[in-house]
Amino acid sequence: MTLSSTCKVLVLASAGWALTAGANTPQPAKPKVQQSAAKPQTAQAARVAKVAPVATAGAVAAAAAPKPLEPLGDAELAIATNVYVGVMPCELGQSVEVQADPAAPGHFHLRLKQERFHLRPVVSSTGAVRLEDPAKGAVWIQLANKSMLMSQKLGRRLVDECMGPVQQAMAEQLKRNPAPHLLDVAQSPRLN
């Protein structure tokens, strides 16, 4: 073999081509097929296993676009007026920040460490202020003396004992004058 033919062989071999014995015309090299130990697919399984279509840039942008928010009713908008906003200290040295969403009246952004939640008011039977992020399964409950963030997906509280200034004043008042326990029996005169 001459030097020029050796160079051709090296160039063609690196490109995936092979020279047949005795011929100078390159032919594509056959790719090595690995045999798998898996059972061959049945005809029905082969029909079911189809290649997913390639996503276009427009489809990717449409999938990444946020879903439009459902409009809030009068009851939800009334709840939103009672939500405490600002940075609130919580138990164990944590804090949350609640801010109104300027782009969506009645909705709120809540930040806990690196987590972000987009909350909307929900009517509750107890009268407590309840905000939910259905996408992340988060629930913010605001009581008169504290607030808490719960995860429905994890089934636990993420943070508790969060208090704004009004809630701190109410917590102090409840320490001095505790509310009667629900199970305490009211002392009423006996009827004989």
Secondary structure, DSSP 8 states (H G I E B T S, - for coil): --HHHHHHHHHHHHTTEEE-TT--SEEE--------SS----HHHHHH--------HHHHHHHHS--------HHHHHHHTT---EEEE-GGG-EEEEEE-TTSTT-EEEEETTEEEEEEEE--TT--EEEEETTTTEEEEE-SS-EEEEETTTTEEEEEEE--HHHHHHHHHHHHS----TTS--------
